[in-house]
Amino acid sequence: MTALRTRFLQDMQLHGFSPKTQACYVGAVGGLAKFYRKSPDLVTEEELRSYFLHLTLERKVARATATIALCGIKFFFQNTVRRDWPSLKLLRPPRSKKLPVVLSREEVKAILAQVHKPLYRVCLTTIYACGLRLTEGLTLKVSDVDGGRGLLHVHGKGSRDRYVPLSEPTLQQLRQLWPSHRSPVWLFPAVTRHGLSHSVQKDCGPITRTALQKAFRRALHKSGVTKAAHVHTLRHSHATHLLEAGVNLRVIQSILGHATPTTTAVYTHLTDQVRQSVAAPLRELMNGL
């Protein structure tokens, strides 16, 4: 490992970035270095501008990819090599305003019914029932369950922990699953080639993102649901279904771990109540056409 890379990692650690963020930022700077075939600290400001034009106009990368590249490269130049170039303030991918895909309650049931491995089914059910992000669901520990109070301790994004309500049916599913692996650490331990029981003897960590995502995609295909859903869609659906049930938006914000109510408010556009409120006016508009 070069001295420059070591310093970059140390700077990110001092800022409290998670290992996942550090890996993304290292990859972003590595992509810049690979493009110009030289150390990233030798890249000029004009070359940096050209690189982002290449990402935007030629490669046409998604906004999320461009944002990660910008944040990683900007942090590297401003903090590690101390270059606060004016161009860094101009580089900003355009905001997208796409609404999330939401499943109906019947569609959620249909998909989960096609997940035949109990470990994956209970994990996906917990993600839906508690409104969790994918990583939050994967990394749940046995010690995070407070059955007496009906709460689940969630280790959230950006080191922002929170407690979310844990319903009795979800708690019972977790209790029924645990004897199948008896992991002293993880609610959903990794499935090794030796099977679940081996995870008790050796901590192999939680199940992987890839394994759970594949299980969801297989179930989605078998269910016949044609929406472009993924695991995170369960979280969107959870929030929308709570709104439809009359739960206060501020409460939903707390459950989801959103920093601002603006983020949570997007779900108000997706509820049955909204659609029903405009149904009659729309029929009136179409009357006689």
Backbone bond lengths (Angstrom), bond angles and torsions (degrees), N, CA, C in turn:
res aa  C-N    CA-C-N  psi(-1)  N-CA   C-N-CA  omega(-1)  CA-C   N-CA-C  phi
1 M - - - 1.467 - - 1.524 109.65 -
2 T 1.338 117.13 130.47 1.458 121.27 -178.27 1.526 111.07 -72.38
3 A 1.340 115.17 160.60 1.463 119.81 178.72 1.529 110.82 -63.45
4 L 1.340 116.57 -34.45 1.467 120.96 -179.85 1.533 110.54 -66.10
5 R 1.322 116.45 -44.37 1.465 120.75 179.55 1.527 110.74 -64.71
6 T 1.341 115.50 -39.73 1.464 120.11 179.05 1.520 110.74 -62.12
7 R 1.337 116.29 -44.35 1.462 120.16 179.76 1.533 111.10 -65.17
8 F 1.320 115.75 -39.69 1.469 120.73 177.90 1.530 109.96 -59.44
9 L 1.319 116.88 -46.73 1.464 121.11 179.12 1.527 111.17 -63.49
10 Q 1.331 116.50 -41.21 1.467 120.20 179.44 1.524 111.13 -64.14
11 D 1.340 116.71 -39.52 1.465 120.39 178.38 1.532 110.61 -62.23
12 M 1.315 116.27 -41.18 1.461 119.97 179.58 1.522 111.16 -68.57
13 Q 1.322 116.73 -36.91 1.460 120.29 177.75 1.525 110.91 -65.99
14 L 1.332 116.90 -38.42 1.466 120.67 177.23 1.519 111.89 -64.11
15 H 1.338 116.38 -30.64 1.466 120.78 177.87 1.523 112.52 -83.14
16 G 1.319 116.56 -2.60 1.460 120.48 176.35 1.516 114.69 77.78
17 F 1.331 117.84 23.39 1.465 120.19 178.54 1.528 110.10 -70.19
18 S 1.317 115.71 145.57 1.456 121.13 178.46 1.525 109.79 -71.54
19 P 1.344 118.13 158.91 1.474 120.90 177.28 1.525 112.53 -55.17
20 K 1.341 117.15 -36.47 1.461 120.73 179.62 1.529 110.44 -65.52
21 T 1.341 117.22 -43.59 1.468 120.77 178.35 1.517 110.43 -64.14
22 Q 1.327 116.54 -41.91 1.457 120.21 178.37 1.521 111.17 -58.92
23 A 1.327 116.48 -43.77 1.466 120.40 -179.55 1.528 110.71 -64.23
24 C 1.330 117.12 -40.46 1.472 121.02 178.69 1.524 111.37 -63.96
25 Y 1.329 116.39 -42.74 1.464 120.43 -178.99 1.528 111.83 -68.35
26 V 1.328 116.23 -39.50 1.466 119.64 176.48 1.526 109.86 -62.31
27 G 1.330 116.43 -41.36 1.460 120.09 177.66 1.519 112.62 -63.59
28 A 1.335 116.26 -37.92 1.461 120.52 179.93 1.526 111.35 -64.71
29 V 1.332 116.34 -45.81 1.462 120.23 178.84 1.530 110.57 -68.80
30 G 1.333 115.85 -36.03 1.460 119.68 177.04 1.515 112.11 -63.18
31 G 1.341 116.72 -35.77 1.463 120.32 177.11 1.517 112.04 -64.27
32 L 1.333 116.40 -38.26 1.464 121.27 176.92 1.525 110.66 -64.73
33 A 1.337 116.51 -45.46 1.464 121.19 -179.42 1.527 111.16 -64.09
34 K 1.327 116.23 -39.87 1.460 120.59 179.98 1.518 111.40 -66.78
35 F 1.333 116.61 -36.77 1.456 121.18 -178.68 1.525 111.07 -62.84
36 Y 1.350 116.00 -41.84 1.465 119.83 -178.26 1.528 113.23 -98.16
37 R 1.341 116.09 -2.99 1.466 121.71 177.98 1.527 112.21 55.51
38 K 1.314 114.79 45.51 1.465 119.73 174.99 1.521 109.02 -158.62
39 S 1.312 115.90 167.58 1.453 120.73 -179.65 1.528 109.59 -59.54
40 P 1.341 117.73 138.21 1.474 119.30 -175.15 1.518 113.95 -62.26
41 D 1.334 118.42 -25.37 1.464 119.39 179.50 1.521 112.42 -73.55
42 L 1.355 116.99 -7.31 1.461 121.08 177.31 1.530 112.21 -97.01
43 V 1.330 116.77 -3.24 1.465 121.42 179.00 1.523 109.19 -72.07
44 T 1.331 116.15 135.54 1.464 120.93 -179.89 1.533 110.06 -88.38
45 E 1.328 114.89 167.86 1.462 119.63 178.97 1.524 111.31 -63.68
46 E 1.323 117.31 -38.95 1.465 120.65 179.02 1.530 110.87 -65.74
47 E 1.331 116.66 -38.71 1.461 120.56 177.25 1.524 110.79 -65.63
48 L 1.318 115.90 -35.62 1.465 119.70 178.24 1.528 110.74 -63.88
49 R 1.329 116.71 -43.25 1.463 120.97 177.08 1.530 110.54 -60.36
50 S 1.325 115.92 -43.90 1.469 120.69 -179.08 1.526 111.07 -64.63
51 Y 1.312 116.59 -35.19 1.461 120.37 -179.15 1.530 110.89 -65.20
52 F 1.314 117.20 -43.09 1.458 119.84 -179.53 1.529 111.71 -73.38
53 L 1.325 117.13 -29.30 1.463 119.49 171.75 1.525 109.95 -65.12
54 H 1.320 116.43 -38.08 1.469 121.76 177.15 1.526 110.50 -62.92
55 L 1.333 116.93 -44.87 1.462 120.16 179.71 1.528 111.51 -63.13
56 T 1.342 115.50 -39.44 1.462 120.36 -174.44 1.517 113.14 -80.37
57 L 1.336 116.97 -46.92 1.464 120.73 -170.96 1.525 113.53 -92.97
58 E 1.322 117.20 -32.94 1.466 119.67 -176.27 1.524 111.72 -98.38
59 R 1.307 117.19 -54.00 1.460 119.52 -179.84 1.527 112.36 -79.12
60 K 1.338 115.39 -23.37 1.475 121.25 179.45 1.531 111.62 50.99
61 V 1.331 115.51 51.74 1.457 120.24 -178.23 1.526 110.26 -69.84
62 A 1.314 116.03 156.20 1.459 121.23 178.54 1.516 110.17 -64.93
63 R 1.326 115.84 157.69 1.459 120.20 -178.28 1.526 111.26 -59.08
64 A 1.329 117.38 -39.36 1.462 120.09 -179.50 1.522 110.97 -62.70
65 T 1.334 116.82 -40.93 1.469 121.01 178.42 1.525 110.81 -64.74
66 A 1.333 116.53 -43.51 1.466 120.82 179.28 1.525 110.90 -64.76
67 T 1.331 116.96 -37.56 1.465 120.71 -179.31 1.526 111.14 -65.97
68 I 1.336 116.40 -43.25 1.466 120.33 178.40 1.521 110.09 -62.92
69 A 1.339 116.52 -43.92 1.462 120.46 178.84 1.522 110.77 -60.37
70 L 1.332 116.37 -44.70 1.458 120.31 -179.64 1.519 111.59 -63.72
71 C 1.333 116.67 -48.14 1.469 120.11 -177.13 1.521 111.33 -62.82
72 G 1.336 116.61 -43.33 1.461 119.84 -179.69 1.512 112.76 -65.66
73 I 1.334 115.80 -46.86 1.467 120.89 -178.11 1.532 110.57 -69.13
74 K 1.326 116.39 -39.81 1.461 120.11 178.76 1.529 110.65 -62.97
75 F 1.335 116.76 -43.00 1.461 119.57 178.65 1.528 110.53 -62.99
76 F 1.329 116.46 -41.44 1.465 120.88 -178.98 1.520 110.94 -60.60
77 F 1.341 116.69 -48.96 1.466 119.08 -176.01 1.528 112.24 -72.82
78 Q 1.319 118.01 -37.81 1.461 119.92 -176.67 1.524 112.51 -77.06
79 N 1.317 118.19 -34.11 1.460 120.51 -172.52 1.522 114.42 -107.25
80 T 1.342 117.15 -36.65 1.461 118.89 -175.59 1.519 112.56 -89.87
81 V 1.344 117.36 -43.52 1.468 119.21 -179.87 1.527 112.40 -108.23
82 R 1.354 117.30 2.72 1.466 123.44 170.90 1.522 113.44 57.70
83 R 1.332 115.44 54.73 1.463 119.95 176.44 1.527 108.04 -127.63
84 D 1.292 116.21 103.05 1.464 121.06 -179.20 1.517 109.18 -95.68
85 W 1.335 115.71 71.51 1.460 121.33 -175.71 1.530 111.27 -71.71
86 P 1.334 118.14 144.64 1.480 120.94 176.81 1.528 112.46 -58.17
87 S 1.329 117.52 -33.08 1.464 120.82 -178.29 1.521 112.30 -61.26
88 L 1.324 117.09 -28.85 1.457 120.34 -179.07 1.527 111.65 -63.95
89 K 1.350 115.53 -24.46 1.471 119.41 178.86 1.528 111.59 -83.23
90 L 1.336 116.65 -18.23 1.466 120.42 -178.54 1.516 112.48 -89.23
91 L 1.316 116.28 -28.09 1.460 120.80 -174.46 1.523 109.58 -75.58
92 R 1.296 115.71 105.63 1.470 119.77 179.97 1.517 108.82 -152.58
93 P 1.333 118.70 115.37 1.470 120.01 -179.62 1.523 110.87 -64.74
94 P 1.322 117.51 146.01 1.472 120.58 -178.95 1.527 111.38 -64.49
95 R 1.311 115.59 145.41 1.463 120.42 179.62 1.530 109.88 -73.64
96 S 1.325 114.79 139.78 1.460 119.84 173.99 1.521 108.61 -105.04
97 K 1.315 116.49 151.11 1.459 120.80 -177.36 1.524 110.52 -124.78
98 K 1.319 115.84 50.24 1.455 121.05 -179.86 1.526 109.84 -83.37
99 L 1.322 115.39 134.45 1.459 120.09 175.06 1.521 109.48 -82.23
100 P 1.327 117.52 144.12 1.461 119.81 -178.28 1.515 112.39 -72.32
101 V 1.322 115.90 153.38 1.461 121.59 172.78 1.528 108.37 -71.98
102 V 1.321 116.84 137.68 1.457 121.78 179.54 1.519 109.01 -128.71
103 L 1.318 116.10 134.41 1.460 122.37 177.08 1.524 109.80 -94.02
104 S 1.314 117.19 147.69 1.458 120.42 171.32 1.535 108.66 -74.32
105 R 1.318 117.38 166.98 1.459 120.50 178.75 1.523 110.45 -62.00
106 E 1.315 116.79 -37.83 1.460 120.29 179.57 1.525 110.84 -66.42
107 E 1.322 117.09 -37.64 1.464 120.32 178.87 1.524 111.06 -68.25
108 V 1.331 117.43 -38.61 1.467 120.28 176.38 1.524 109.84 -60.48
109 K 1.329 116.73 -45.82 1.466 120.94 179.61 1.522 111.12 -61.92
110 A 1.324 116.22 -41.65 1.463 120.35 -178.26 1.532 111.27 -64.18
111 I 1.333 116.46 -39.80 1.471 120.14 -179.58 1.525 110.68 -70.24
112 L 1.316 117.26 -48.53 1.465 120.39 -177.82 1.531 111.38 -63.58
113 A 1.320 116.89 -29.76 1.468 120.18 179.02 1.528 111.72 -66.51
114 Q 1.316 117.35 -20.39 1.463 121.63 -179.68 1.527 112.83 -93.15
115 V 1.332 117.30 0.95 1.472 121.02 175.49 1.528 106.76 -91.52
116 H 1.316 117.14 104.83 1.455 120.81 -169.26 1.532 113.90 -89.04
117 K 1.321 118.32 -23.36 1.467 119.69 176.95 1.526 108.73 -80.10
118 P 1.326 118.18 120.43 1.473 120.51 -176.85 1.520 113.43 -54.53
119 L 1.331 118.04 -38.09 1.463 120.74 -178.47 1.524 110.75 -59.09
120 Y 1.325 117.20 -47.66 1.454 121.49 -179.16 1.527 111.15 -71.60
121 R 1.336 116.44 -40.14 1.461 119.50 -177.94 1.529 111.45 -63.87
122 V 1.337 117.26 -44.59 1.461 120.03 -178.92 1.527 110.57 -69.05
123 C 1.328 117.00 -36.59 1.469 119.99 178.03 1.525 110.35 -63.68
124 L 1.321 118.14 -47.19 1.464 121.26 179.29 1.521 111.27 -65.95
125 T 1.334 116.79 -37.24 1.457 120.51 177.35 1.518 110.84 -63.15
126 T 1.330 116.97 -41.71 1.465 121.88 179.21 1.527 110.89 -65.23
127 I 1.330 116.64 -40.07 1.465 120.65 177.47 1.525 110.17 -60.05
128 Y 1.333 116.65 -43.33 1.472 120.26 178.86 1.525 110.90 -69.51
129 A 1.327 116.77 -48.67 1.468 120.98 -173.15 1.521 112.38 -66.08
130 C 1.327 117.52 -26.68 1.470 121.08 -177.18 1.527 112.79 -110.84
131 G 1.332 118.11 -0.41 1.461 121.00 177.47 1.507 113.20 66.26
132 L 1.335 116.95 43.71 1.460 121.18 -173.67 1.524 112.35 -93.23
133 R 1.330 115.09 153.56 1.449 120.81 166.47 1.531 108.12 -73.91
134 L 1.325 115.81 162.42 1.468 119.97 -176.92 1.523 111.75 -56.83
135 T 1.327 117.17 -51.74 1.462 120.80 -178.10 1.518 111.66 -63.66
136 E 1.325 117.34 -36.47 1.461 120.65 178.23 1.526 111.09 -61.83
137 G 1.323 116.61 -39.15 1.454 119.89 179.56 1.515 112.60 -71.52
138 L 1.325 116.21 -41.07 1.463 120.76 -178.57 1.517 112.27 -62.01
139 T 1.327 116.72 -39.39 1.465 121.29 -169.37 1.526 113.66 -97.09
140 L 1.321 118.00 16.91 1.459 120.42 177.13 1.533 109.99 -65.27
141 K 1.324 114.66 139.26 1.458 120.57 179.45 1.523 110.16 -110.60
142 V 1.321 114.56 159.62 1.465 120.52 177.99 1.526 109.89 -56.71
143 S 1.322 115.95 -38.63 1.467 120.87 -177.84 1.520 113.18 -70.82
144 D 1.338 117.47 -10.44 1.467 120.68 179.82 1.524 112.39 -80.21
145 V 1.311 117.40 -12.93 1.465 121.46 -176.63 1.523 109.88 -89.51
146 D 1.321 117.12 120.69 1.460 123.19 174.08 1.523 106.92 -111.55
147 G 1.334 114.56 84.91 1.452 119.71 -175.83 1.513 113.33 -64.46
148 G 1.334 117.55 -35.01 1.458 121.18 -178.68 1.513 112.97 -63.07
149 R 1.333 116.87 -39.20 1.461 121.61 -179.07 1.523 112.42 -95.72
150 G 1.337 116.85 -6.89 1.452 119.80 -179.19 1.509 112.61 67.73
151 L 1.341 116.64 42.03 1.459 121.68 -177.92 1.527 111.00 -129.31
152 L 1.318 114.92 153.85 1.457 121.81 176.17 1.520 108.26 -123.99
153 H 1.331 116.26 125.14 1.464 121.46 178.66 1.526 108.47 -83.18
154 V 1.324 116.27 117.03 1.460 121.97 -176.44 1.519 109.47 -108.31
155 H 1.330 116.05 128.42 1.462 121.48 176.81 1.525 106.94 -90.51
156 G 1.323 115.72 95.95 1.453 121.66 -167.30 1.505 115.62 -82.97
157 K 1.316 113.30 177.18 1.460 122.82 179.26 1.522 110.52 -63.24
158 G 1.332 116.17 138.47 1.455 120.23 179.24 1.515 113.30 68.09
159 S 1.344 117.07 29.34 1.478 123.34 178.26 1.528 111.84 60.51
160 R 1.346 117.12 27.96 1.461 121.31 177.32 1.525 108.86 -101.34
161 D 1.317 115.97 94.63 1.455 120.81 179.79 1.525 110.70 -74.06
162 R 1.329 115.10 155.78 1.468 120.32 177.28 1.527 108.87 -155.69
163 Y 1.314 115.41 163.13 1.460 121.72 172.62 1.523 107.98 -108.99
164 V 1.327 116.41 137.00 1.460 120.95 177.39 1.528 108.67 -124.05
165 P 1.316 117.68 151.36 1.468 120.33 178.79 1.527 111.25 -62.60
166 L 1.317 115.62 138.46 1.469 122.25 178.36 1.524 107.54 -117.46
167 S 1.325 116.58 108.89 1.460 120.56 -176.76 1.525 110.81 -69.50
168 E 1.303 115.40 156.71 1.470 120.86 -179.01 1.530 112.12 -61.36
169 P 1.343 120.14 -43.70 1.467 119.15 177.32 1.532 113.29 -59.52
170 T 1.338 116.51 -39.82 1.468 119.72 178.43 1.514 110.65 -66.77
171 L 1.322 117.12 -41.45 1.467 121.44 178.03 1.521 110.62 -60.71
172 Q 1.324 117.20 -41.77 1.458 120.69 179.96 1.533 111.03 -65.32
173 Q 1.321 117.61 -38.06 1.467 120.04 177.39 1.528 111.27 -63.96
174 L 1.333 115.95 -39.89 1.468 119.99 177.76 1.523 111.00 -64.53
175 R 1.314 116.37 -40.57 1.467 120.32 179.63 1.519 111.68 -68.33
176 Q 1.313 117.46 -35.60 1.461 120.36 178.66 1.526 111.60 -72.36
177 L 1.340 116.43 -30.41 1.466 120.06 -179.57 1.519 112.13 -74.61
178 W 1.321 117.86 -38.11 1.470 121.10 -170.21 1.533 114.07 -55.81
179 P 1.329 121.28 -41.13 1.476 119.53 178.92 1.526 114.11 -60.57
180 S 1.350 117.65 -18.03 1.465 119.60 179.98 1.520 112.42 -75.09
181 H 1.345 117.01 -16.90 1.471 119.16 178.76 1.530 113.00 -132.92
182 R 1.322 116.98 -29.59 1.471 123.16 178.38 1.535 112.98 52.38
183 S 1.306 116.13 35.76 1.466 119.20 175.99 1.520 109.47 -69.77
184 P 1.340 118.54 129.17 1.458 120.27 178.78 1.526 113.18 -75.03
185 V 1.333 116.80 -8.63 1.468 120.76 -174.26 1.525 111.70 -114.98
186 W 1.336 117.04 -57.68 1.457 121.31 -167.17 1.527 112.23 -100.24
187 L 1.330 115.59 139.29 1.461 119.54 172.10 1.524 110.75 -70.13
188 F 1.339 115.27 -33.74 1.465 120.34 -178.56 1.533 109.25 -129.74
189 P 1.344 117.16 78.49 1.463 119.90 -176.66 1.521 112.16 -71.37
190 A 1.321 115.52 157.04 1.464 121.32 -179.44 1.522 110.47 -63.47
191 V 1.328 114.86 141.60 1.461 120.91 175.45 1.523 107.74 -88.45
192 T 1.323 117.28 114.36 1.464 121.34 178.75 1.521 109.27 -94.33
193 R 1.310 116.03 175.68 1.466 119.85 178.22 1.518 111.47 -67.35
194 H 1.340 116.49 -14.91 1.458 121.11 178.03 1.527 111.60 -89.60
195 G 1.333 116.85 -4.97 1.452 119.80 -178.79 1.510 112.00 96.46
196 L 1.316 116.39 176.14 1.456 121.87 -176.67 1.517 112.68 -65.39
197 S 1.314 117.98 -36.24 1.459 120.21 -174.94 1.520 112.12 -61.64
198 H 1.339 116.00 -26.66 1.457 119.39 -179.31 1.524 111.84 -67.59
199 S 1.345 116.64 -24.49 1.468 119.73 -177.71 1.525 111.26 -68.27
200 V 1.340 117.36 -19.19 1.458 119.99 177.87 1.520 110.11 -71.84
201 Q 1.329 115.85 -38.11 1.454 120.72 -178.41 1.521 112.20 -76.42
202 K 1.324 116.22 -31.80 1.459 120.55 -178.68 1.522 108.92 -140.48
203 D 1.327 116.12 124.70 1.455 120.51 -179.00 1.521 109.58 -72.47
204 C 1.332 116.16 108.69 1.463 121.56 179.25 1.519 111.93 -99.72
205 G 1.338 115.90 9.60 1.448 119.65 179.83 1.520 111.79 83.25
206 P 1.322 116.90 -177.65 1.468 121.04 179.58 1.525 111.01 -79.16
207 I 1.332 116.54 168.87 1.454 120.11 176.32 1.527 109.43 -61.55
208 T 1.314 116.01 153.74 1.459 120.57 -173.62 1.522 111.70 -86.73
209 R 1.320 114.91 158.39 1.462 121.23 176.61 1.532 110.25 -58.27
210 T 1.334 115.15 -44.32 1.460 120.11 -176.95 1.516 111.51 -61.00
211 A 1.323 117.02 -44.55 1.465 120.83 -178.01 1.521 111.11 -62.48
212 L 1.325 116.90 -43.77 1.467 119.79 -178.18 1.524 110.94 -70.89
213 Q 1.321 117.07 -38.66 1.456 120.39 179.27 1.530 111.13 -64.42
214 K 1.333 116.45 -39.37 1.466 120.14 177.58 1.521 110.66 -65.04
215 A 1.329 116.88 -41.66 1.462 120.66 178.81 1.526 110.53 -61.52
216 F 1.329 116.90 -39.89 1.469 120.60 179.19 1.523 110.73 -67.23
217 R 1.322 117.40 -44.30 1.469 120.21 -178.74 1.527 111.39 -62.96
218 R 1.335 116.73 -39.90 1.464 119.71 177.66 1.528 110.52 -62.88
219 A 1.329 116.14 -44.04 1.468 120.38 -179.61 1.521 110.73 -66.01
220 L 1.315 117.50 -39.67 1.471 121.57 178.60 1.522 110.43 -60.09
221 H 1.328 116.11 -44.55 1.460 120.69 -179.75 1.526 110.96 -64.13
222 K 1.330 117.23 -44.24 1.466 121.30 -178.35 1.527 111.86 -69.13
223 S 1.318 117.04 -29.14 1.469 120.63 -176.02 1.521 112.97 -72.08
224 G 1.324 116.78 -22.33 1.457 120.25 -176.72 1.517 114.03 85.36
225 V 1.330 117.61 -0.33 1.468 121.21 176.63 1.529 107.90 -71.75
226 T 1.319 116.53 127.18 1.467 120.40 -172.90 1.526 113.85 -98.48
227 K 1.306 118.51 -0.34 1.466 121.04 179.92 1.530 110.40 -68.73
228 A 1.336 115.68 151.70 1.470 121.52 179.28 1.526 109.21 -80.46
229 A 1.314 115.91 68.92 1.460 121.59 -174.89 1.519 111.39 -95.77
230 H 1.316 115.14 157.24 1.459 122.61 172.75 1.523 106.92 -145.22
231 V 1.319 116.98 -176.81 1.463 119.74 -174.07 1.524 111.04 -57.73
232 H 1.333 118.15 -40.63 1.464 121.39 -177.75 1.531 111.43 -64.94
233 T 1.335 117.18 -20.31 1.453 121.07 177.27 1.529 110.87 -61.84
234 L 1.330 116.94 -29.43 1.465 120.34 177.55 1.525 110.73 -61.98
235 R 1.325 117.18 -36.96 1.472 121.86 178.01 1.527 110.61 -67.51
236 H 1.339 116.69 -44.82 1.465 120.28 176.66 1.530 110.73 -59.97
237 S 1.322 115.66 -42.17 1.462 120.46 -178.19 1.524 110.78 -66.54
238 H 1.320 117.12 -39.87 1.470 122.19 177.36 1.527 110.49 -56.51
239 A 1.334 116.36 -49.27 1.467 120.48 -177.99 1.522 111.00 -63.52
240 T 1.327 116.88 -43.40 1.462 120.50 -179.22 1.524 111.06 -64.85
241 H 1.325 116.69 -41.07 1.470 120.06 -178.92 1.532 111.36 -68.11
242 L 1.328 117.27 -33.39 1.466 119.56 175.31 1.524 110.97 -65.94
243 L 1.335 116.39 -41.80 1.467 119.96 177.24 1.523 111.17 -61.08
244 E 1.316 116.03 -42.53 1.459 120.59 179.57 1.528 111.34 -64.92
245 A 1.346 116.04 -27.43 1.468 120.14 178.70 1.521 112.19 -83.63
246 G 1.351 117.39 -0.99 1.456 120.88 176.39 1.512 115.52 92.65
247 V 1.332 117.86 11.13 1.463 120.89 178.70 1.524 109.35 -71.60
248 N 1.320 116.72 137.80 1.467 122.84 -178.43 1.528 111.01 -61.10
249 L 1.339 115.71 140.59 1.462 121.22 -177.72 1.520 111.86 -60.38
250 R 1.330 117.41 -37.11 1.470 120.70 179.82 1.525 110.79 -65.59
251 V 1.317 116.98 -36.39 1.468 120.70 177.24 1.527 110.18 -65.88
252 I 1.328 116.12 -42.39 1.470 120.14 179.02 1.526 110.31 -63.88
253 Q 1.322 116.86 -38.49 1.468 120.79 177.17 1.523 110.30 -58.54
254 S 1.320 116.78 -43.13 1.457 121.33 179.76 1.523 111.41 -65.39
255 I 1.331 116.84 -41.14 1.462 121.12 -179.82 1.524 111.18 -64.59
256 L 1.326 116.18 -42.62 1.462 120.64 -178.10 1.523 112.77 -76.63
257 G 1.334 117.28 -19.93 1.453 119.93 -178.78 1.509 113.19 79.34
258 H 1.342 117.13 26.97 1.462 120.72 177.06 1.529 110.33 -76.15
259 A 1.327 116.37 140.19 1.460 120.70 -179.73 1.519 112.25 -72.02
260 T 1.333 117.08 -32.13 1.464 120.89 -178.26 1.521 109.90 -131.76
261 P 1.348 117.70 152.35 1.471 120.12 177.38 1.522 113.06 -68.10
262 T 1.320 117.27 -18.46 1.468 120.30 179.74 1.520 111.24 -60.66
263 T 1.326 115.72 -40.16 1.464 120.24 179.55 1.514 110.84 -63.69
264 T 1.328 116.60 -41.91 1.463 121.29 -178.26 1.520 111.51 -71.45
265 A 1.322 116.57 -30.06 1.471 120.84 -174.36 1.517 113.05 -63.66
266 V 1.342 118.46 -17.20 1.458 120.16 179.92 1.519 110.87 -59.95
267 Y 1.335 117.14 -27.52 1.465 119.86 -176.76 1.529 112.33 -73.48
268 T 1.320 117.37 -16.14 1.458 119.15 178.36 1.531 111.19 -66.63
269 H 1.333 116.97 -19.06 1.467 120.33 179.25 1.523 111.80 -81.70
270 L 1.328 117.02 -8.71 1.457 120.21 -169.29 1.516 113.95 -111.91
271 T 1.321 118.18 2.51 1.455 120.54 -172.86 1.523 112.62 -87.73
272 D 1.328 114.95 159.68 1.458 120.49 177.22 1.527 111.45 -61.58
273 Q 1.347 115.98 -36.32 1.458 119.67 -178.66 1.524 111.73 -59.64
274 V 1.330 116.27 -40.46 1.460 120.21 179.19 1.522 110.24 -64.57
275 R 1.328 115.91 -46.19 1.463 119.52 -179.47 1.532 111.15 -63.35
276 Q 1.331 116.46 -40.85 1.462 120.21 -178.68 1.527 111.72 -68.73
277 S 1.347 116.78 -32.10 1.464 120.08 -177.21 1.523 112.45 -67.17
278 V 1.338 116.43 -23.88 1.472 119.29 -179.20 1.521 111.62 -105.28
279 A 1.339 117.24 -3.53 1.468 119.56 -176.31 1.530 111.36 -61.56
280 A 1.361 116.49 -49.73 1.467 120.14 -178.08 1.532 111.57 -64.34
281 P 1.351 119.73 -47.16 1.472 119.24 177.11 1.522 113.24 -58.59
282 L 1.337 116.81 -36.11 1.450 119.39 179.49 1.526 111.55 -68.32
283 R 1.337 115.61 -38.64 1.468 118.72 176.88 1.533 110.57 -62.87
284 E 1.322 115.30 -38.59 1.469 120.41 179.42 1.533 110.53 -64.91
285 L 1.342 115.42 -39.75 1.463 119.09 178.69 1.517 111.98 -63.45
286 M 1.331 116.04 -35.63 1.457 120.37 -177.25 1.512 113.17 -85.64
287 N 1.326 117.98 -6.77 1.446 121.77 -177.42 1.536 110.84 -62.16
288 G 1.308 115.85 122.13 1.456 121.29 177.99 1.512 114.44 87.59
289 L 1.328 118.26 -3.18 1.482 119.67 179.88 1.517 110.32 -85.49
